[in-house]
Amino acid sequence: MKRKPRRDRSIILKVLCLLVCVYVFGSLLNLWSTLNESQAELKALKEEYAQTENDIAELKAMLQDESNTQIIEKAARERLGYIYSDGQIFVDISGN
């Protein structure tokens, strides 16, 4: 009769090992997806940083040229939405 409890322990031990392996595998998958999301966010932030650096370089170049009219014109077009009297505005309605 000693063999039966030993076999039950063996089955319980195998089931516990299987559950631990499934838990570890699930955790690894979760970490993998978190890593991929973080890498995508990092890539987006790097692109935004590069764009900001380009904008700063452009503004510095304008300041070094000492042509305030270019700065004023750019601000009027981009921030205030002004255009020249003979200018045309095209609006992209495709949603892209």
Secondary structure as GFF3:
##gff-version 3
##sequence-region A 1 96
A	DSSP	alpha_helix	3	65	.	.	.	ID=ss1
A	DSSP	alpha_helix	68	78	.	.	.	ID=ss2
###
